[in-house]
Amino acid sequence: MLSLSNILINVPITLIALTGHELAHAWVSSRQGDPTPRYEGRLTLNPLAHLDPVGTLLMIFTGFGWARPVGVNPMYYKDRKKGMALTAIAGPIANFIMAFAGILLGTILLILGSIIGWSGSVMSMINMIFYIFAYRNLCFMVFNLIPIPPLDGSKVLGLFIPNRTYYNILQYERYAIILIMLLSLSGAFDMIIGSGVNVFYSIIEKAVTAIVSLIV
């Protein structure tokens, strides 16, 4: 059970992770000529434009969830499957970038804190906040890369399967979301997401360590 202090930390972190993810979808679709995200008000940093109540609560309390899907119209893309894949992968990439930035900034602040002489409680708080920030973003990234519609991974998978199979799969999106919710609540995704997060967190830590060693 999350404490009140953890909830107060998790809520803004979750809002940032969800907003960055959905804004990336909207921006990439718009860059491919689709006016739909702009018409629907999704090209914004306002988290209220992107929230899905159930997905947001799951993200806060379980570490993975979803936001309100960005409306796109693939008919504006030069290549529909490629355009959908690019738009889909933009969200997870945004979460990866935010996780990387969080770990890098947190590491730099901890180094500065040790030099300046910040108290142990301040250092512990900084470490916790940036760890949760990176962890939440990586959970959201890995979860959305699972190739089950309507998750982003299913759109990316579309690049590697025949068109007929791909469009048949997309027809079952409305039913698959129920399956995803049940699997999420049951903990069936825990091992997949946990393993994926550990791999990407380790990669980022090594990259940040290399970058910091060049600076310090």
C-alpha positions in Angstrom: 0.0 0.0 0.0 1.4 3.4 -1.0 1.8 6.0 1.8 0.4 9.5 1.4 3.8 10.9 0.8 4.4 8.3 -2.0 1.1 9.1 -3.6 1.9 12.8 -3.6 5.1 12.0 -5.4 3.6 9.4 -7.7 0.7 11.6 -8.9 2.7 14.4 -10.6 5.3 11.9 -11.9 2.5 9.8 -13.4 1.0 12.9 -15.0 4.3 13.8 -16.6 4.9 10.3 -17.9 1.4 10.1 -19.4 1.4 13.6 -20.9 4.8 13.2 -22.5 3.8 9.8 -24.0 0.6 11.1 -25.5 2.0 14.4 -26.7 4.7 12.4 -28.5 2.0 10.4 -30.3 0.2 13.6 -31.3 3.3 15.4 -32.4 4.6 12.6 -34.7 1.1 12.1 -36.2 0.8 15.8 -36.9 4.3 15.9 -38.4 3.1 13.3 -40.9 0.3 15.6 -42.1 -2.5 14.5 -39.8 -4.5 17.5 -38.4 -6.6 15.3 -36.0 -4.5 15.6 -32.9 -4.5 19.4 -33.2 -8.2 19.6 -33.8 -8.8 17.4 -30.7 -6.5 19.6 -28.5 -3.9 16.9 -28.0 -0.8 19.0 -28.9 -0.6 20.3 -25.4 1.3 19.8 -22.1 -1.9 20.0 -20.2 -2.3 16.6 -18.6 -6.1 16.9 -18.4 -6.3 16.6 -22.2 -4.6 13.2 -22.0 -5.9 11.4 -18.9 -7.9 8.2 -18.8 -9.3 7.7 -15.2 -8.8 3.9 -15.1 -5.4 3.9 -16.8 -4.1 6.7 -14.7 -5.1 5.1 -11.4 -3.5 1.8 -12.5 -0.3 3.7 -13.4 -0.2 5.3 -9.9 -0.9 2.2 -7.9 0.6 -0.6 -10.1 3.3 1.2 -12.1 1.8 0.7 -15.5 -1.4 1.9 -17.2 -2.5 4.0 -20.1 -3.8 7.5 -21.0 -6.7 8.5 -23.3 -5.6 7.4 -26.8 -4.7 10.1 -29.3 -7.1 10.2 -32.2 -5.3 9.9 -35.5 -6.3 9.5 -39.1 -3.8 7.2 -41.0 -5.4 8.3 -44.3 -3.1 11.4 -44.1 0.0 9.3 -43.9 2.0 8.5 -47.1 2.4 5.0 -45.9 -0.4 4.0 -43.4 1.4 1.1 -41.7 4.7 2.9 -41.4 3.0 6.0 -40.3 1.0 4.2 -37.6 4.2 2.4 -36.4 6.1 5.7 -36.2 3.2 7.4 -34.3 3.0 4.4 -32.0 6.7 4.1 -31.1 6.9 7.8 -30.4 5.2 7.4 -27.0 7.6 4.7 -25.6 10.6 6.6 -27.0 9.4 9.7 -25.1 9.1 7.7 -21.9 12.7 6.3 -22.5 14.0 9.9 -23.0 12.3 11.1 -19.9 13.7 8.2 -17.9 17.2 8.8 -19.2 16.9 12.5 -18.3 15.6 11.7 -14.9 18.4 9.4 -14.0 21.0 11.8 -15.4 19.6 14.8 -13.5 19.2 12.8 -10.3 22.8 11.5 -10.5 24.1 15.1 -11.1 22.1 16.4 -8.2 23.4 13.7 -5.9 27.0 14.5 -6.9 26.4 18.2 -6.3 24.7 17.4 -3.0 27.7 15.4 -1.8 30.0 18.2 -2.7 27.8 20.9 -1.1 27.0 18.8 2.0 23.3 18.3 1.8 21.8 16.3 4.6 21.2 12.6 4.2 17.4 13.1 4.2 17.6 15.5 1.3 19.9 13.2 -0.6 17.5 10.2 0.1 14.5 12.2 -1.1 16.3 13.3 -4.3 17.3 9.7 -5.0 13.7 8.4 -4.4 12.0 11.0 -6.5 14.2 10.5 -9.6 14.2 6.7 -9.2 10.4 6.7 -9.1 10.3 9.1 -12.1 12.6 6.8 -14.2 10.9 3.6 -13.0 7.4 4.9 -13.9 8.4 6.0 -17.3 10.1 2.7 -18.1 7.1 0.8 -16.8 4.8 2.8 -19.1 7.2 2.3 -22.0 7.6 -1.5 -21.6 3.9 -2.0 -20.9 2.9 -0.1 -24.1 5.4 -2.1 -26.2 3.5 -5.3 -25.5 2.2 -6.3 -28.9 -1.5 -6.6 -28.0 -4.0 -4.1 -29.5 -4.6 -1.3 -28.8 -1.1 -1.0 -27.1 1.7 0.7 -29.2 3.5 -2.6 -29.7 0.7 -3.9 -31.8 1.2 -1.0 -34.3 4.9 -1.6 -34.4 4.3 -5.3 -35.0 2.2 -4.3 -38.0 5.4 -3.5 -39.9 6.4 -7.1 -39.8 3.2 -9.0 -40.6 1.0 -9.2 -43.7 -1.5 -6.4 -44.2 -4.6 -8.6 -44.0 -3.4 -10.1 -40.7 -2.6 -6.7 -39.3 -6.0 -5.1 -40.1 -7.8 -8.2 -38.8 -6.0 -7.9 -35.5 -7.0 -4.2 -35.3 -10.7 -5.1 -35.5 -10.5 -6.7 -32.0 -9.0 -3.6 -30.2 -12.2 -2.9 -28.3 -12.3 -6.4 -26.9 -8.5 -6.7 -26.3 -8.6 -3.7 -23.9 -10.8 -5.8 -21.5 -8.3 -8.6 -21.6 -5.4 -6.1 -20.9 -7.3 -4.7 -17.9 -7.9 -8.2 -16.5 -4.3 -9.3 -17.1 -3.0 -6.0 -15.5 -5.1 -6.4 -12.4 -4.2 -10.1 -12.0 -0.4 -9.3 -12.1 0.1 -11.4 -15.3 2.3 -8.7 -16.8 4.5 -8.2 -13.7 7.3 -10.5 -14.8 7.4 -9.1 -18.4 7.4 -5.5 -17.3 9.7 -6.0 -14.3 12.3 -7.8 -16.5 12.0 -5.1 -19.3 12.3 -2.3 -16.8 15.4 -3.8 -15.2 17.1 -4.2 -18.6 16.5 -0.7 -19.7 17.3 0.8 -16.3 20.6 -0.9 -16.4 21.4 0.3 -19.9 20.5 3.9 -18.9 22.6 3.7 -15.6 25.6 2.5 -17.6 25.2 5.3 -20.1 24.7 8.0 -17.4 27.8 6.7 -15.5 29.9 7.0 -18.7 28.6 10.5 -19.3 29.1 11.7 -15.8 32.6 10.2 -15.7 33.5 12.4 -18.7 32.1 15.5 -17.0 33.4 15.1 -13.4 
